[in-house]
């Protein structure tokens, strides 16, 4: 793959999403940082706060390279000695608890042993699960996948269920989405197709997520809703700090901590042995956070 093509498209994707979010929520205050990584490479972080729709979020681009230390070789399961990683990642934490948190990333890895691949995905973490909303989100992702292979949605939905899971809670982080890694890594694999797919996932972000926001951003919010939102944000923090591979990779590769931890919510709560009231909408949400749920009846 031509590295300059990947760099150019990923930078353009960051711009495309950033401009779309600014237009949608003009109250959001953004800060842009150009940063350098001591071991090689750097990035462009765009972090937002205090918007009318989103309390906090960001859209980051990074292109880093350097030597693989012992921890990175273990994480990547390789004996290669150096790497190059390029990608775009975003997380948005909404103001209204009825609007879901969203995460999306696309990335390209190359090792000095000749291996290279693409990865990424998109997933939704509602504070309040609504089955119709979940079905719309998953149907949009299936449409993107089906442009390339009719089997990809089911496969990558299953990988998302497995990946976005908190085993210590025995619950998924949210309603999942799609997750894929090492796409194009096998000998003879179609890297051009893999590149086209990650571009389709990235370009499909705004049209997939924003309609869900429009339907919920003016929903009535009580202090009770806000309390539950902060409890669910706590689960989000747990996953990102304990299980998320991207967070681990960024930290062990000496990445920029401010950009890596951009995914954290502005506030999160924990309560000892907390359990939602039986029959409540919070209890319904808790009951839906299971692996393998078929949201659209076609997976």
ZADO-349662 format. One record per residue: residue in three letters; x, y, z of N, C-alpha, C in turn; residue number from 1. Coordinates in nm, 2 decimals. Layout:
res:n_xx:n_yy:n_zz:ca_xx:ca_yy:ca_zz:c_xx:c_yy:c_zz:n
ALA:X:Y:Z:X:Y:Z:X:Y:Z:NUM
...
//
This chain:
res:n_xx:n_yy:n_zz:ca_xx:ca_yy:ca_zz:c_xx:c_yy:c_zz:n
UNK:0.08:-0.12:0.00:0.00:0.00:0.00:0.09:0.13:0.00:1
UNK:0.04:0.23:-0.07:0.11:0.35:-0.07:0.08:0.43:0.06:2
UNK:0.19:0.45:0.14:0.17:0.51:0.27:0.12:0.66:0.25:3
UNK:0.16:0.73:0.15:0.11:0.87:0.13:-0.04:0.87:0.11:4
UNK:-0.09:0.77:0.03:-0.24:0.76:0.01:-0.31:0.74:0.14:5
UNK:-0.26:0.65:0.23:-0.32:0.63:0.36:-0.32:0.75:0.44:6
UNK:-0.21:0.81:0.45:-0.19:0.94:0.53:-0.29:1.04:0.49:7
UNK:-0.29:1.07:0.35:-0.38:1.17:0.30:-0.53:1.14:0.33:8
UNK:-0.57:1.02:0.31:-0.71:0.99:0.33:-0.75:1.00:0.48:9
UNK:-0.66:0.95:0.56:-0.70:0.95:0.71:-0.70:1.10:0.76:10
UNK:-0.61:1.18:0.71:-0.61:1.32:0.75:-0.74:1.39:0.70:11
UNK:-0.78:1.36:0.57:-0.90:1.41:0.52:-1.02:1.36:0.59:12
UNK:-1.02:1.24:0.64:-1.13:1.18:0.71:-1.14:1.26:0.85:13
UNK:-1.03:1.28:0.91:-1.04:1.36:1.04:-1.10:1.50:1.01:14
UNK:-1.06:1.57:0.90:-1.12:1.70:0.87:-1.27:1.69:0.84:15
UNK:-1.31:1.59:0.77:-1.45:1.57:0.73:-1.54:1.55:0.85:16
UNK:-1.50:1.47:0.94:-1.58:1.44:1.06:-1.58:1.56:1.15:17
UNK:-1.46:1.62:1.17:-1.45:1.74:1.26:-1.54:1.85:1.21:18
UNK:-1.53:1.88:1.08:-1.62:1.99:1.02:-1.76:1.96:1.04:19
UNK:-1.80:1.83:1.02:-1.94:1.79:1.04:-1.99:1.81:1.18:20
UNK:-1.90:1.77:1.28:-1.94:1.79:1.42:-1.95:1.94:1.46:21
UNK:-1.86:2.02:1.41:-1.86:2.16:1.43:-1.99:2.23:1.38:22
UNK:-2.03:2.19:1.26:-2.15:2.24:1.20:-2.28:2.19:1.28:23
UNK:-2.27:2.07:1.33:-2.39:2.02:1.40:-2.40:2.08:1.54:24
UNK:-2.29:2.10:1.61:-2.29:2.16:1.75:-2.20:2.28:1.75:25
UNK:-2.25:2.39:1.70:-2.16:2.51:1.70:-2.12:2.57:1.83:26
UNK:-2.18:2.52:1.94:-2.14:2.57:2.08:-2.02:2.49:2.13:27
UNK:-1.99:2.38:2.07:-1.87:2.30:2.11:-1.74:2.38:2.10:28
UNK:-1.67:2.39:2.21:-1.54:2.46:2.20:-1.43:2.36:2.17:29
UNK:-1.35:2.38:2.07:-1.25:2.29:2.02:-1.11:2.35:2.05:30
UNK:-1.02:2.26:2.08:-0.88:2.29:2.09:-0.80:2.19:2.00:31
UNK:-0.71:2.25:1.91:-0.63:2.16:1.83:-0.48:2.17:1.87:32
UNK:-0.42:2.05:1.88:-0.28:2.04:1.92:-0.21:1.95:1.82:33
UNK:-0.10:2.01:1.77:-0.01:1.93:1.69:0.10:1.88:1.78:34
UNK:0.13:1.75:1.78:0.22:1.69:1.88:0.32:1.60:1.81:35
UNK:0.43:1.59:1.88:0.54:1.50:1.83:0.56:1.39:1.93:36
UNK:0.58:1.27:1.89:0.61:1.15:1.97:0.76:1.14:1.98:37
UNK:0.82:1.13:2.11:0.96:1.12:2.12:1.03:1.01:2.04:38
UNK:0.96:0.90:2.03:1.02:0.78:1.96:1.00:0.78:1.81:39
UNK:0.92:0.88:1.76:0.90:0.89:1.62:0.76:0.92:1.58:40
UNK:0.74:1.01:1.49:0.60:1.05:1.45:0.53:1.15:1.53:41
UNK:0.40:1.15:1.52:0.32:1.25:1.60:0.18:1.24:1.56:42
UNK:0.11:1.36:1.57:-0.03:1.36:1.54:-0.10:1.49:1.55:43
UNK:-0.23:1.49:1.53:-0.31:1.62:1.53:-0.43:1.58:1.61:44
UNK:-0.44:1.64:1.73:-0.56:1.61:1.82:-0.65:1.73:1.82:45
UNK:-0.78:1.70:1.81:-0.89:1.80:1.82:-0.98:1.76:1.92:46
UNK:-0.98:1.83:2.04:-1.06:1.79:2.15:-1.16:1.90:2.18:47
UNK:-1.28:1.86:2.20:-1.39:1.95:2.22:-1.46:1.93:2.36:48
UNK:-1.52:2.04:2.41:-1.59:2.04:2.54:-1.70:2.14:2.54:49
UNK:-1.79:2.12:2.64:-1.90:2.22:2.67:-1.99:2.26:2.55:50
UNK:-2.02:2.16:2.47:-2.11:2.19:2.36:-2.26:2.19:2.40:51
UNK:-2.34:2.22:2.31:-2.49:2.21:2.33:-2.53:2.06:2.32:52
UNK:-2.46:1.98:2.25:-2.50:1.84:2.23:-2.40:1.75:2.30:53
UNK:-2.27:1.78:2.29:-2.17:1.69:2.35:-2.10:1.77:2.46:54
UNK:-2.08:1.70:2.58:-2.01:1.76:2.69:-1.86:1.75:2.66:55
UNK:-1.82:1.64:2.60:-1.67:1.62:2.57:-1.66:1.53:2.46:56
UNK:-1.55:1.54:2.39:-1.52:1.45:2.28:-1.39:1.49:2.21:57
UNK:-1.36:1.41:2.10:-1.25:1.45:2.02:-1.24:1.36:1.90:58
UNK:-1.16:1.42:1.80:-1.14:1.35:1.68:-0.98:1.36:1.66:59
UNK:-0.92:1.25:1.67:-0.77:1.25:1.66:-0.71:1.18:1.54:60
UNK:-0.60:1.23:1.49:-0.52:1.17:1.39:-0.39:1.14:1.44:61
UNK:-0.33:1.03:1.42:-0.19:1.00:1.46:-0.12:0.92:1.35:62
UNK:0.01:0.94:1.35:0.10:0.87:1.26:0.23:0.85:1.33:63
UNK:0.25:0.74:1.39:0.36:0.71:1.48:0.45:0.60:1.43:64
UNK:0.57:0.60:1.46:0.66:0.49:1.42:0.78:0.48:1.52:65
UNK:0.84:0.36:1.51:0.96:0.35:1.60:0.99:0.20:1.63:66
UNK:1.07:0.18:1.73:1.11:0.04:1.77:1.00:-0.02:1.85:67
UNK:0.99:-0.15:1.84:0.89:-0.23:1.92:0.96:-0.28:2.05:68
UNK:0.91:-0.23:2.16:0.96:-0.28:2.29:0.90:-0.41:2.32:69
UNK:0.94:-0.47:2.43:0.89:-0.60:2.47:0.74:-0.60:2.49:70
UNK:0.68:-0.50:2.55:0.54:-0.50:2.57:0.46:-0.49:2.44:71
UNK:0.51:-0.41:2.34:0.45:-0.39:2.21:0.46:-0.52:2.13:72
UNK:0.57:-0.59:2.14:0.58:-0.72:2.06:0.49:-0.82:2.12:73
UNK:0.47:-0.82:2.25:0.37:-0.91:2.31:0.23:-0.88:2.27:74
UNK:0.20:-0.75:2.27:0.06:-0.71:2.23:0.03:-0.74:2.09:75
UNK:0.13:-0.72:2.00:0.11:-0.74:1.86:0.14:-0.89:1.82:76
UNK:0.19:-0.97:1.91:0.23:-1.11:1.89:0.32:-1.12:1.77:77
UNK:0.43:-1.05:1.77:0.53:-1.05:1.66:0.67:-1.04:1.71:78
UNK:0.76:-1.09:1.63:0.90:-1.07:1.66:0.97:-0.96:1.58:79
UNK:0.88:-0.88:1.51:0.93:-0.77:1.43:1.00:-0.67:1.53:80
UNK:1.09:-0.58:1.47:1.16:-0.49:1.56:1.11:-0.35:1.55:81
UNK:1.04:-0.31:1.45:0.99:-0.17:1.44:0.85:-0.17:1.37:82
UNK:0.78:-0.06:1.39:0.64:-0.05:1.35:0.61:0.09:1.29:83
UNK:0.50:0.10:1.22:0.44:0.22:1.18:0.29:0.21:1.19:84
UNK:0.23:0.31:1.26:0.08:0.30:1.29:0.02:0.43:1.26:85
UNK:-0.08:0.43:1.17:-0.15:0.55:1.13:-0.30:0.53:1.15:86
UNK:-0.37:0.63:1.20:-0.51:0.61:1.22:-0.59:0.74:1.26:87
UNK:-0.72:0.72:1.26:-0.81:0.82:1.31:-0.90:0.76:1.42:88
UNK:-0.92:0.83:1.53:-1.01:0.77:1.64:-1.09:0.89:1.69:89
UNK:-1.21:0.85:1.73:-1.30:0.95:1.79:-1.39:0.89:1.90:90
UNK:-1.42:0.97:2.00:-1.52:0.94:2.10:-1.60:1.07:2.13:91
UNK:-1.73:1.05:2.15:-1.82:1.16:2.18:-1.90:1.13:2.30:92
UNK:-1.90:1.21:2.41:-1.98:1.19:2.53:-2.09:1.30:2.52:93
UNK:-2.21:1.26:2.51:-2.32:1.35:2.49:-2.36:1.42:2.63:94
UNK:-2.43:1.53:2.61:-2.48:1.60:2.73:-2.61:1.54:2.78:95
UNK:-2.70:1.50:2.69:-2.82:1.44:2.72:-2.81:1.29:2.74:96
UNK:-2.84:1.24:2.86:-2.83:1.09:2.89:-2.90:1.00:2.79:97
UNK:-3.00:1.06:2.72:-3.07:0.97:2.62:-3.00:0.96:2.48:98
UNK:-2.90:1.04:2.47:-2.81:1.03:2.35:-2.70:0.94:2.38:99
UNK:-2.67:0.84:2.29:-2.56:0.74:2.32:-2.42:0.80:2.30:100
UNK:-2.33:0.74:2.38:-2.18:0.76:2.35:-2.15:0.69:2.22:101
UNK:-2.06:0.74:2.15:-2.02:0.67:2.02:-1.86:0.67:2.02:102
UNK:-1.81:0.56:1.96:-1.67:0.55:1.94:-1.65:0.49:1.80:103
UNK:-1.55:0.55:1.73:-1.51:0.50:1.59:-1.36:0.51:1.58:104
UNK:-1.30:0.41:1.51:-1.16:0.43:1.47:-1.13:0.35:1.35:105
UNK:-1.03:0.40:1.27:-0.98:0.32:1.16:-0.83:0.34:1.17:106
UNK:-0.75:0.23:1.13:-0.61:0.24:1.15:-0.54:0.14:1.05:107
UNK:-0.41:0.17:1.03:-0.33:0.09:0.95:-0.20:0.07:1.02:108
UNK:-0.15:-0.06:1.02:-0.03:-0.10:1.08:0.07:-0.16:0.98:109
UNK:0.19:-0.13:0.99:0.30:-0.19:0.91:0.42:-0.22:1.00:110
UNK:0.47:-0.34:0.98:0.59:-0.39:1.06:0.71:-0.40:0.96:111
UNK:0.82:-0.40:1.02:0.94:-0.41:0.94:0.97:-0.54:0.88:112
UNK:0.89:-0.64:0.92:0.90:-0.78:0.86:0.81:-0.79:0.73:113
UNK:0.75:-0.68:0.69:0.67:-0.68:0.57:0.52:-0.70:0.59:114
UNK:0.48:-0.73:0.71:0.34:-0.74:0.74:0.27:-0.61:0.75:115
UNK:0.15:-0.60:0.70:0.07:-0.48:0.72:-0.08:-0.52:0.72:116
UNK:-0.16:-0.44:0.78:-0.30:-0.46:0.79:-0.38:-0.34:0.83:117
UNK:-0.51:-0.35:0.81:-0.61:-0.24:0.86:-0.69:-0.30:0.97:118
UNK:-0.74:-0.21:1.05:-0.83:-0.24:1.16:-0.93:-0.13:1.19:119
UNK:-1.02:-0.15:1.27:-1.11:-0.04:1.31:-1.25:-0.09:1.36:120
UNK:-1.34:0.00:1.35:-1.48:-0.03:1.39:-1.55:0.09:1.44:121
UNK:-1.68:0.06:1.47:-1.77:0.16:1.52:-1.86:0.10:1.62:122
UNK:-1.88:0.16:1.74:-1.98:0.10:1.84:-2.05:0.21:1.91:123
UNK:-2.16:0.17:1.97:-2.25:0.26:2.04:-2.27:0.22:2.18:124
UNK:-2.27:0.31:2.27:-2.28:0.29:2.42:-2.40:0.37:2.47:125
UNK:-2.52:0.33:2.46:-2.63:0.41:2.51:-2.63:0.40:2.67:126
UNK:-2.67:0.51:2.73:-2.70:0.51:2.87:-2.83:0.44:2.90:127
UNK:-2.92:0.46:2.80:-3.05:0.40:2.80:-3.07:0.32:2.66:128
UNK:-3.08:0.19:2.67:-3.09:0.11:2.55:-3.23:0.12:2.50:129
UNK:-3.25:0.15:2.37:-3.37:0.15:2.30:-3.36:0.06:2.18:130
UNK:-3.44:-0.04:2.17:-3.42:-0.15:2.07:-3.43:-0.09:1.93:131
UNK:-3.52:0.00:1.91:-3.54:0.06:1.77:-3.42:0.14:1.73:132
UNK:-3.36:0.21:1.82:-3.24:0.29:1.80:-3.12:0.19:1.77:133
UNK:-3.11:0.09:1.84:-3.00:-0.01:1.82:-3.02:-0.08:1.69:134
UNK:-3.14:-0.11:1.65:-3.17:-0.17:1.52:-3.12:-0.08:1.40:135
UNK:-3.16:0.05:1.42:-3.12:0.15:1.31:-2.96:0.15:1.30:136
UNK:-2.90:0.16:1.41:-2.75:0.17:1.41:-2.69:0.04:1.35:137
UNK:-2.73:-0.07:1.39:-2.68:-0.20:1.33:-2.71:-0.22:1.19:138
UNK:-2.83:-0.17:1.15:-2.87:-0.18:1.01:-2.78:-0.10:0.92:139
UNK:-2.75:0.02:0.97:-2.66:0.11:0.89:-2.52:0.05:0.88:140
UNK:-2.47:-0.02:0.98:-2.34:-0.08:0.98:-2.35:-0.20:0.88:141
UNK:-2.46:-0.27:0.88:-2.47:-0.39:0.79:-2.47:-0.34:0.65:142
UNK:-2.53:-0.23:0.62:-2.53:-0.17:0.48:-2.39:-0.14:0.44:143
UNK:-2.31:-0.08:0.52:-2.17:-0.06:0.49:-2.10:-0.19:0.46:144
UNK:-2.11:-0.28:0.55:-2.04:-0.41:0.53:-2.08:-0.48:0.40:145
UNK:-2.21:-0.48:0.38:-2.27:-0.56:0.26:-2.22:-0.51:0.13:146
UNK:-2.17:-0.38:0.12:-2.11:-0.33:0.00:-1.98:-0.41:-0.04:147
UNK:-1.92:-0.48:0.06:-1.80:-0.55:0.04:-1.81:-0.70:0.05:148
UNK:-1.89:-0.75:0.14:-1.90:-0.89:0.16:-2.03:-0.92:0.25:149
UNK:-2.12:-1.00:0.20:-2.24:-1.02:0.27:-2.22:-1.09:0.41:150
UNK:-2.10:-1.15:0.43:-2.08:-1.22:0.56:-2.01:-1.13:0.66:151
UNK:-1.96:-1.01:0.62:-1.88:-0.93:0.71:-1.95:-0.88:0.83:152
UNK:-2.08:-0.83:0.81:-2.15:-0.78:0.92:-2.16:-0.88:1.04:153
UNK:-2.21:-1.00:1.01:-2.22:-1.10:1.11:-2.09:-1.13:1.18:154
UNK:-1.98:-1.14:1.10:-1.85:-1.17:1.15:-1.80:-1.06:1.24:155
UNK:-1.81:-0.93:1.19:-1.75:-0.82:1.27:-1.84:-0.78:1.38:156
UNK:-1.97:-0.80:1.37:-2.06:-0.78:1.48:-2.02:-0.87:1.60:157
UNK:-2.00:-1.00:1.56:-1.96:-1.10:1.66:-1.83:-1.06:1.73:158
UNK:-1.73:-1.01:1.65:-1.60:-0.97:1.71:-1.62:-0.85:1.80:159
UNK:-1.71:-0.76:1.77:-1.74:-0.64:1.85:-1.80:-0.69:1.99:160
UNK:-1.90:-0.78:1.98:-1.96:-0.84:2.10:-1.85:-0.89:2.20:161
UNK:-1.75:-0.96:2.14:-1.65:-1.02:2.22:-1.55:-0.92:2.27:162
UNK:-1.52:-0.82:2.19:-1.42:-0.72:2.22:-1.47:-0.62:2.33:163
UNK:-1.59:-0.56:2.30:-1.64:-0.46:2.39:-1.72:-0.53:2.51:164
UNK:-1.65:-0.60:2.58:-1.71:-0.68:2.69:-1.63:-0.66:2.82:165
UNK:-1.70:-0.65:2.93:-1.63:-0.64:3.06:-1.65:-0.77:3.13:166
UNK:-1.55:-0.86:3.13:-1.57:-0.99:3.19:-1.59:-0.98:3.34:167
UNK:-1.53:-0.88:3.41:-1.55:-0.87:3.55:-1.69:-0.82:3.59:168
UNK:-1.77:-0.77:3.49:-1.91:-0.73:3.51:-2.00:-0.83:3.45:169
UNK:-1.95:-0.91:3.36:-2.03:-1.00:3.28:-2.14:-0.92:3.20:170
UNK:-2.09:-0.81:3.13:-2.18:-0.73:3.05:-2.10:-0.66:2.94:171
UNK:-2.17:-0.64:2.83:-2.11:-0.56:2.72:-2.10:-0.41:2.76:172
UNK:-2.01:-0.34:2.69:-2.00:-0.20:2.72:-2.12:-0.12:2.67:173
UNK:-2.18:-0.17:2.57:-2.30:-0.11:2.51:-2.37:-0.20:2.42:174
UNK:-2.42:-0.16:2.31:-2.49:-0.24:2.21:-2.40:-0.29:2.10:175
UNK:-2.27:-0.27:2.12:-2.18:-0.31:2.02:-2.18:-0.24:1.89:176
UNK:-2.15:-0.31:1.78:-2.14:-0.25:1.65:-2.06:-0.34:1.56:177
UNK:-1.95:-0.29:1.50:-1.86:-0.38:1.43:-1.71:-0.36:1.48:178
UNK:-1.63:-0.46:1.48:-1.49:-0.45:1.51:-1.42:-0.55:1.43:179
UNK:-1.30:-0.50:1.37:-1.22:-0.59:1.29:-1.08:-0.55:1.30:180
UNK:-0.99:-0.65:1.29:-0.85:-0.62:1.30:-0.77:-0.72:1.21:181
UNK:-0.65:-0.68:1.18:-0.56:-0.76:1.09:-0.63:-0.79:0.96:182
UNK:-0.71:-0.69:0.91:-0.77:-0.71:0.78:-0.67:-0.69:0.67:183
UNK:-0.65:-0.79:0.59:-0.55:-0.79:0.48:-0.42:-0.84:0.52:184
UNK:-0.41:-0.90:0.64:-0.27:-0.94:0.69:-0.23:-1.07:0.63:185
UNK:-0.32:-1.16:0.59:-0.28:-1.29:0.54:-0.21:-1.27:0.40:186
UNK:-0.12:-1.36:0.37:-0.05:-1.36:0.24:-0.15:-1.36:0.13:187
UNK:-0.14:-1.28:0.03:-0.23:-1.27:-0.08:-0.36:-1.20:-0.05:188
UNK:-0.38:-1.14:0.07:-0.50:-1.07:0.10:-0.51:-0.94:0.02:189
UNK:-0.64:-0.90:0.01:-0.67:-0.78:-0.08:-0.66:-0.66:0.01:190
UNK:-0.54:-0.59:0.02:-0.52:-0.47:0.10:-0.60:-0.36:0.04:191
UNK:-0.61:-0.35:-0.09:-0.69:-0.24:-0.15:-0.84:-0.24:-0.10:192
UNK:-0.89:-0.36:-0.10:-1.03:-0.38:-0.05:-1.04:-0.34:0.10:193
UNK:-0.94:-0.38:0.17:-0.94:-0.35:0.32:-0.93:-0.20:0.34:194
UNK:-0.85:-0.13:0.26:-0.84:0.02:0.26:-0.97:0.08:0.23:195
UNK:-1.04:0.03:0.12:-1.17:0.09:0.08:-1.27:0.07:0.19:196
UNK:-1.26:-0.05:0.26:-1.36:-0.07:0.36:-1.34:0.02:0.48:197
UNK:-1.22:0.04:0.53:-1.20:0.13:0.64:-1.24:0.28:0.60:198
UNK:-1.22:0.31:0.48:-1.27:0.44:0.43:-1.42:0.45:0.44:199
UNK:-1.49:0.35:0.40:-1.63:0.35:0.40:-1.69:0.35:0.54:200
UNK:-1.62:0.28:0.63:-1.66:0.29:0.77:-1.64:0.43:0.83:201
UNK:-1.53:0.49:0.80:-1.50:0.63:0.85:-1.60:0.73:0.78:202
UNK:-1.62:0.72:0.65:-1.70:0.82:0.59:-1.85:0.80:0.62:203
UNK:-1.88:0.68:0.67:-2.02:0.65:0.71:-2.06:0.70:0.85:204
UNK:-1.96:0.75:0.92:-1.98:0.78:1.06:-2.09:0.88:1.08:205
UNK:-2.08:1.00:1.02:-2.17:1.11:1.04:-2.32:1.07:1.01:206
UNK:-2.33:1.00:0.89:-2.47:0.96:0.85:-2.53:0.85:0.93:207
UNK:-2.44:0.77:1.00:-2.49:0.67:1.09:-2.53:0.72:1.22:208
UNK:-2.45:0.81:1.28:-2.46:0.85:1.42:-2.55:0.97:1.44:209
UNK:-2.54:1.07:1.35:-2.61:1.20:1.38:-2.76:1.18:1.38:210
UNK:-2.82:1.10:1.29:-2.97:1.08:1.30:-3.02:1.03:1.43:211
UNK:-2.94:0.95:1.50:-2.97:0.90:1.63:-2.97:1.01:1.73:212
UNK:-2.87:1.10:1.72:-2.86:1.22:1.81:-2.98:1.31:1.79:213
UNK:-3.02:1.34:1.67:-3.13:1.43:1.64:-3.26:1.38:1.71:214
UNK:-3.28:1.25:1.71:-3.40:1.20:1.77:-3.40:1.21:1.92:215
UNK:-3.29:1.23:1.99:-3.28:1.22:2.13:-3.23:1.34:2.21:216
UNK:-3.17:1.43:2.13:-3.09:1.54:2.20:-3.17:1.64:2.28:217
UNK:-3.31:1.64:2.25:-3.39:1.73:2.33:-3.48:1.66:2.42:218
UNK:-3.46:1.53:2.45:-3.53:1.45:2.54:-3.52:1.51:2.68:219
UNK:-3.63:1.50:2.76:-3.64:1.55:2.90:-3.53:1.48:2.98:220
UNK:-3.46:1.55:3.06:-3.36:1.50:3.15:-3.39:1.53:3.30:221
UNK:-3.39:1.44:3.38:-3.41:1.46:3.53:-3.27:1.43:3.60:222
UNK:-3.26:1.47:3.72:-3.14:1.44:3.80:-3.12:1.29:3.81:223
UNK:-3.23:1.21:3.81:-3.21:1.06:3.81:-3.15:1.01:3.68:224
UNK:-3.19:1.07:3.57:-3.13:1.03:3.44:-2.98:1.06:3.44:225
UNK:-2.94:1.18:3.50:-2.80:1.22:3.50:-2.72:1.13:3.59:226
UNK:-2.78:1.09:3.70:-2.71:1.00:3.79:-2.68:0.86:3.72:227
UNK:-2.78:0.81:3.65:-2.76:0.69:3.58:-2.65:0.70:3.47:228
UNK:-2.66:0.82:3.40:-2.56:0.84:3.30:-2.41:0.83:3.35:229
UNK:-2.39:0.89:3.47:-2.26:0.89:3.53:-2.22:0.75:3.58:230
UNK:-2.32:0.67:3.62:-2.29:0.53:3.65:-2.24:0.45:3.53:231
UNK:-2.31:0.47:3.42:-2.28:0.40:3.29:-2.15:0.45:3.24:232
UNK:-2.12:0.58:3.26:-1.99:0.63:3.22:-1.88:0.57:3.30:233
UNK:-1.90:0.53:3.42:-1.81:0.46:3.50:-1.77:0.33:3.44:234
UNK:-1.87:0.26:3.38:-1.84:0.13:3.31:-1.75:0.16:3.19:235
UNK:-1.78:0.27:3.12:-1.70:0.31:3.00:-1.55:0.32:3.04:236
UNK:-1.53:0.39:3.15:-1.39:0.41:3.20:-1.33:0.28:3.23:237
UNK:-1.40:0.19:3.30:-1.35:0.06:3.33:-1.30:-0.01:3.21:238
UNK:-1.38:-0.01:3.11:-1.34:-0.08:2.98:-1.21:-0.02:2.92:239
UNK:-1.22:0.11:2.91:-1.11:0.18:2.84:-0.97:0.16:2.91:240
UNK:-0.98:0.16:3.04:-0.85:0.16:3.12:-0.80:0.02:3.14:241
UNK:-0.90:-0.08:3.14:-0.86:-0.22:3.17:-0.84:-0.31:3.05:242
UNK:-0.93:-0.29:2.95:-0.94:-0.38:2.84:-0.91:-0.33:2.70:243
UNK:-0.92:-0.20:2.68:-0.90:-0.14:2.55:-0.76:-0.16:2.49:244
UNK:-0.74:-0.22:2.38:-0.61:-0.24:2.32:-0.55:-0.11:2.27:245
UNK:-0.63:-0.02:2.22:-0.58:0.10:2.17:-0.52:0.19:2.28:246
UNK:-0.59:0.19:2.40:-0.53:0.26:2.51:-0.40:0.20:2.55:247
UNK:-0.40:0.07:2.56:-0.27:0.00:2.60:-0.16:0.03:2.50:248
UNK:-0.19:0.02:2.37:-0.09:0.04:2.27:-0.04:0.18:2.28:249
UNK:-0.13:0.28:2.29:-0.08:0.42:2.30:0.01:0.44:2.42:250
UNK:-0.03:0.39:2.54:0.05:0.41:2.66:0.18:0.34:2.65:251
UNK:0.18:0.21:2.61:0.31:0.14:2.61:0.40:0.18:2.50:252
UNK:0.35:0.25:2.40:0.43:0.29:2.28:0.48:0.44:2.31:253
UNK:0.46:0.49:2.43:0.50:0.62:2.47:0.43:0.73:2.38:254
UNK:0.30:0.70:2.36:0.22:0.80:2.29:0.18:0.92:2.38:255
UNK:0.11:1.01:2.33:0.07:1.13:2.40:-0.05:1.10:2.49:256
UNK:-0.03:1.11:2.62:-0.13:1.07:2.72:-0.26:1.15:2.70:257
UNK:-0.25:1.28:2.68:-0.37:1.36:2.66:-0.46:1.32:2.55:258
UNK:-0.39:1.28:2.44:-0.47:1.23:2.32:-0.53:1.09:2.35:259
UNK:-0.45:1.00:2.41:-0.49:0.87:2.43:-0.61:0.87:2.53:260
UNK:-0.61:0.95:2.63:-0.71:0.95:2.74:-0.82:1.05:2.71:261
UNK:-0.82:1.10:2.58:-0.93:1.19:2.54:-1.07:1.11:2.55:262
UNK:-1.06:0.98:2.54:-1.19:0.90:2.54:-1.26:0.90:2.68:263
UNK:-1.19:0.95:2.78:-1.26:0.95:2.91:-1.37:1.05:2.92:264
UNK:-1.48:1.02:2.99:-1.59:1.11:3.00:-1.55:1.23:3.09:265
UNK:-1.63:1.34:3.09:-1.60:1.45:3.18:-1.62:1.42:3.32:266
UNK:-1.71:1.33:3.35:-1.74:1.29:3.49:-1.80:1.15:3.48:267
UNK:-1.76:1.07:3.59:-1.81:0.93:3.60:-1.83:0.90:3.75:268
UNK:-1.93:0.82:3.78:-1.95:0.78:3.92:-1.94:0.63:3.94:269
UNK:-1.91:0.59:4.06:-1.92:0.45:4.10:-1.99:0.44:4.24:270
UNK:-2.08:0.34:4.25:-2.15:0.32:4.38:-2.13:0.18:4.42:271
UNK:-2.11:0.15:4.54:-2.09:0.02:4.59:-2.21:-0.07:4.57:272
UNK:-2.20:-0.18:4.50:-2.30:-0.28:4.49:-2.43:-0.22:4.43:273
UNK:-2.42:-0.13:4.33:-2.53:-0.06:4.28:-2.62:-0.16:4.19:274
UNK:-2.75:-0.15:4.20:-2.84:-0.23:4.12:-2.96:-0.15:4.08:275
UNK:-3.00:-0.14:3.96:-3.12:-0.06:3.92:-3.25:-0.13:3.98:276
UNK:-3.35:-0.04:3.99:-3.48:-0.09:4.05:-3.54:-0.18:3.95:277
UNK:-3.59:-0.29:4.00:-3.66:-0.39:3.91:-3.78:-0.32:3.84:278
UNK:-3.78:-0.34:3.70:-3.89:-0.29:3.62:-3.86:-0.15:3.57:279
UNK:-3.75:-0.09:3.61:-3.72:0.05:3.56:-3.65:0.04:3.42:280
UNK:-3.65:0.16:3.36:-3.58:0.17:3.23:-3.43:0.14:3.25:281
UNK:-3.38:0.17:3.36:-3.24:0.14:3.39:-3.22:-0.01:3.40:282
UNK:-3.31:-0.08:3.46:-3.30:-0.23:3.47:-3.31:-0.29:3.33:283
UNK:-3.40:-0.23:3.24:-3.41:-0.28:3.11:-3.28:-0.27:3.03:284
UNK:-3.22:-0.15:3.05:-3.09:-0.13:2.98:-2.99:-0.24:3.03:285
UNK:-2.98:-0.26:3.16:-2.89:-0.36:3.21:-2.91:-0.49:3.15:286
UNK:-3.04:-0.53:3.13:-3.07:-0.66:3.08:-3.03:-0.68:2.94:287
UNK:-3.01:-0.57:2.86:-2.98:-0.58:2.72:-2.83:-0.59:2.69:288
UNK:-2.75:-0.57:2.80:-2.60:-0.57:2.77:-2.54:-0.71:2.78:289
UNK:-2.58:-0.78:2.67:-2.54:-0.92:2.66:-2.48:-0.95:2.52:290
UNK:-2.39:-1.04:2.52:-2.33:-1.08:2.39:-2.43:-1.15:2.31:291
UNK:-2.41:-1.14:2.18:-2.49:-1.22:2.08:-2.63:-1.18:2.06:292
UNK:-2.67:-1.06:2.10:-2.81:-1.02:2.08:-2.82:-0.98:1.93:293
UNK:-2.92:-1.03:1.87:-2.95:-1.00:1.73:-3.04:-0.88:1.72:294
UNK:-2.98:-0.76:1.69:-3.06:-0.64:1.70:-3.15:-0.62:1.58:295
UNK:-3.11:-0.67:1.46:-3.19:-0.65:1.34:-3.25:-0.78:1.28:296
UNK:-3.23:-0.89:1.35:-3.30:-1.01:1.30:-3.24:-1.07:1.18:297
UNK:-3.12:-1.03:1.14:-3.06:-1.08:1.02:-2.91:-1.13:1.04:298
UNK:-2.86:-1.11:1.16:-2.72:-1.15:1.18:-2.70:-1.30:1.20:299
//
